[in-house]
Amino acid sequence: MQRHDLLARLHELVQPRTYFEIGVRKGRSLTLSRVPSVGVDPFFVLTHELHCDVHLVRTTSDEFFARRHPFAHFPEQVVDLAFIDGMHLAEFALRDLINTERHCHPASVIVIDDMLPRSVVEAGRGRVGSADGGAWAGDVYKIIDVLHEHRPDLVVVELDTLPTGTVVVLLPDPSDTSLAAAYDHVVGDLVTPDPQDVPERVLTRSGAMDPATFVALPIWGELRAARRHRPAEARRRVRDACAASGLLQPPAQLSGQAPAAVAR
Amino acid sequence: MSARGALEVDELTSWARRRDDGIDVSVRLPGTALPPGPVQVRLVAGNARRRCDGTARADGDATVLDFRVEQLRLGPVAWQISVRGGEQDRFQRVRARLLAVGTQPVALLPGPAPATVHPAPRPRDAQTRLHEVVATLPPPVRTGLRRARDVARKGVRTVQGLRERSTGGAR
């Protein structure tokens, strides 16, 4: 499944009230949105028509989040579905995730692109892969381990999408500041010279789930319903739905076979 | 050096992070040969200016500029970085900006600052409690309320127009 096919399915399943995107570029993913949307990109060059009520912001994502009310465009200043496809460097992607989570709800869905490079060249911080006409994932994959270590409460699902893999983050907690607090300690470890030491698990995608299996999970109705509830109750409901679908298992067990709820 | 004369920055190896009550910044300037030793760093955001001391060191054909900003909060704007070797030298712009807002991770922003021709539009009016209540009503009721609101607005405009006509538009 291509990443844009996954995103299109998530729009259908999540039925977000609001959509947020970092890294608009040509508008190929923003064109999927039909709800109030905010797109951020310092150098967007749209070639796709947009069909939504959108606030398109020409700035860096860090500066966007520094605004007093970055999501003033939304009727309710909450992000239901977010797609992070900005700068392909780990420290930038981690900041984008930290800053996006502050504007989420436990039932929000955050999608991060370029998380599973297929080669060391593709995972380079320098754009060597793209210079050859190939894809450039960068070293964004590093934040998977950061999330597992510092935010075990998040549900982090690696998906085997084309071309460079995707991660979906469920159960965001806007009140949790542990990742922001850890940022200054981990950023030194993230910024390392090429070639990157990419784990075999990432290159082979052994921890990744089939995206078709993921979108078939019976969690989406509960996730939509959870938006009506206060954060604590919404969190409990989404967590229960994830547990029932087998999403709380370690990633290695997820990829091997379809979760129990799907197998039924 | 870039077309506008700013010193290019290597985005792959440059970084900024908080430590204690300050921010440590390391900026690698490829193809730049600043004399190793102490340097002065200037941060500019609009009319605001901050200065701090730093050091330059050679790294192959590049210069690495290390400095520390003692004040943790720099405000919700990106600060343009400039550097000079001594009091007699002119400040040279570095193609990077520093952003440090209390609630989010500190960010070094390499590359040119994105520019728009016009200022940012005024954000949509904030939704009031009344908006939230109305949003829960069935669509036909909302449509009726919207029509009533439009009629009332039209009436107000008509009265205002009559008043302006009677006073010749003077206030």
Interface residues (C-beta under 8 A of the other chain):
Chain A: P42 F43 V57 R58 T59 T60 D62 E63 F65 A66 R67 R68 H69 A72 H73 P75 E76 L89 E91 L94 R95 I98 N99 R102 R125 G126 A180 Y183 D184 V187 G188 V191 P193 D194
Chain B: E11 L12 T13 W15 R17 R18 R19 P76 V77 A78 L99 V101 T103 Q104 P105 V106 A107 L109 G111 P114 A115 T116 A120 P123 R124 A126 Q127 H131 A135
